[in-house]
Amino acid sequence: MTDAVDTHLPDSFETLESAPPPMRTRLRSTPIPLRPLRVLTQPGFVLHSYPYKETSLIVDVFSRQYGRVALLAKGAKRPHSQLRGALQTFQPLTLSWSGKSELQTLTAAEWVGGMLPLEKNALLCGFYLNEIIIKLMQRDDPQPLLFDEYVTTINQLAHAEPAPIVLRKFELNLLKTAGVVSDLSFCTKQRSRVEPDILYIVDPEAGTRPAQERDGGTKVHGKTLLDMQAADYTDINTQLQSKFLMRSLLAHHLHGAPINTRQILMDLQNL
């Protein structure tokens, strides 16, 4: 079933940039930098693209030094355009652009190479990464460390490392980079490290605290939080609890807006 997955983003991605503000939370950890008039050979990846007029594309890219940037790729849909073959998702590129408005003009895109392509379920996992970056990261917010983590994550997926573990690590790093999650293993109420055998609630606004019987929501053992903080997902229970915890935290910061590729992955797993 997964062999038939297209290499383009699902059609539902077309509406991401047109969604009303309450449907998306854009997390910013740094002030908006001044846009340079011209950027040359910047490392980056295509997150998403959609048609603009008859022959052009608007491309949402994740660059190392400038974060998410919206670029107008003029004539990229023409058969002989040099940009047409280069603007592929999950392929490392060097990108050049110019302009000072929010929508800048892509002037060059060259494939760097050196990474395996994503296939089958790994491809959908890659689309999932791109979707949560688009929905959670503000444009023009430089995040070089998260960019490096993205490169590592894509490589791990391409080499068939366990997707649940790879995704949990990136989700947590994304929320930490955005400044909305800190040390999960620190109990803010008791101001101490969590205890492995105690159940806890991770409040998206107030941090980690001991769970009580009347609490709803996702409860996790202290060991899970200690493992997540140490990026150790070898324990099966940690894998299961961390999945539901990250799903809960992401839903909070997206105000409940659906993640389209997650539903696609779940449907495929059910089949």
FENGI-V123137 format. One record per backbone hydrogen bond with DSSP energy under -0.5 kcal/mol. CO is the residue of the C=O (numbers start at 1). NH is the residue of the N-H. If there is no record, write none. Layout:
co=CO nh=NH
co=CO nh=NH
This chain:
co=1 nh=4
co=2 nh=5
co=10 nh=13
co=11 nh=14
co=12 nh=15
co=13 nh=16
co=15 nh=19
co=16 nh=19
co=20 nh=23
co=21 nh=24
co=24 nh=26
co=25 nh=27
co=27 nh=138
co=37 nh=99
co=39 nh=97
co=42 nh=95
co=43 nh=64
co=44 nh=93
co=45 nh=47
co=45 nh=62
co=46 nh=90
co=48 nh=60
co=50 nh=58
co=52 nh=56
co=55 nh=77
co=55 nh=78
co=56 nh=52
co=57 nh=59
co=57 nh=73
co=58 nh=50
co=59 nh=61
co=59 nh=71
co=60 nh=47
co=60 nh=48
co=61 nh=63
co=61 nh=69
co=62 nh=45
co=63 nh=67
co=67 nh=63
co=68 nh=140
co=69 nh=61
co=69 nh=71
co=70 nh=104
co=71 nh=59
co=71 nh=73
co=72 nh=74
co=72 nh=106
co=73 nh=57
co=73 nh=76
co=75 nh=78
co=78 nh=81
co=81 nh=85
co=83 nh=87
co=86 nh=88
co=88 nh=46
co=88 nh=91
co=92 nh=112
co=92 nh=113
co=93 nh=44
co=94 nh=110
co=95 nh=42
co=96 nh=107
co=96 nh=108
co=97 nh=39
co=98 nh=105
co=102 nh=70
co=102 nh=104
co=104 nh=72
co=104 nh=106
co=105 nh=98
co=108 nh=96
co=110 nh=94
co=119 nh=122
co=119 nh=123
co=120 nh=123
co=120 nh=124
co=121 nh=125
co=122 nh=126
co=123 nh=127
co=124 nh=128
co=125 nh=129
co=126 nh=130
co=127 nh=131
co=128 nh=132
co=129 nh=133
co=130 nh=134
co=131 nh=135
co=132 nh=136
co=133 nh=137
co=135 nh=25
co=136 nh=27
co=138 nh=68
co=138 nh=141
co=140 nh=33
co=140 nh=142
co=143 nh=147
co=144 nh=148
co=145 nh=149
co=146 nh=150
co=147 nh=151
co=148 nh=152
co=149 nh=153
co=150 nh=154
co=151 nh=155
co=152 nh=156
co=153 nh=157
co=154 nh=158
co=155 nh=159
co=156 nh=161
co=157 nh=160
co=162 nh=166
co=163 nh=167
co=164 nh=168
co=165 nh=169
co=166 nh=170
co=167 nh=171
co=168 nh=172
co=169 nh=173
co=170 nh=174
co=171 nh=175
co=172 nh=176
co=173 nh=177
co=174 nh=178
co=175 nh=180
co=175 nh=181
co=176 nh=179
co=182 nh=184
co=183 nh=186
co=185 nh=187
co=185 nh=194
co=186 nh=188
co=186 nh=208
co=187 nh=191
co=187 nh=192
co=192 nh=187
co=195 nh=198
co=195 nh=222
co=196 nh=223
co=198 nh=222
co=199 nh=211
co=200 nh=220
co=201 nh=203
co=201 nh=209
co=203 nh=207
co=207 nh=203
co=208 nh=188
co=208 nh=189
co=209 nh=201
co=212 nh=215
co=218 nh=202
co=220 nh=200
co=221 nh=224
co=221 nh=225
co=222 nh=226
co=223 nh=227
co=224 nh=228
co=225 nh=229
co=226 nh=230
co=227 nh=232
co=228 nh=231
co=231 nh=233
co=235 nh=239
co=236 nh=240
co=237 nh=241
co=238 nh=242
co=239 nh=243
co=240 nh=244
co=241 nh=245
co=242 nh=246
co=243 nh=247
co=244 nh=248
co=245 nh=249
co=246 nh=250
co=247 nh=251
co=248 nh=252
co=249 nh=253
co=250 nh=254
co=251 nh=256
co=252 nh=255
co=254 nh=257
co=258 nh=260
co=259 nh=263
co=260 nh=264
co=261 nh=265
co=262 nh=266
co=263 nh=267
co=264 nh=268
co=265 nh=269
co=266 nh=270
co=267 nh=271
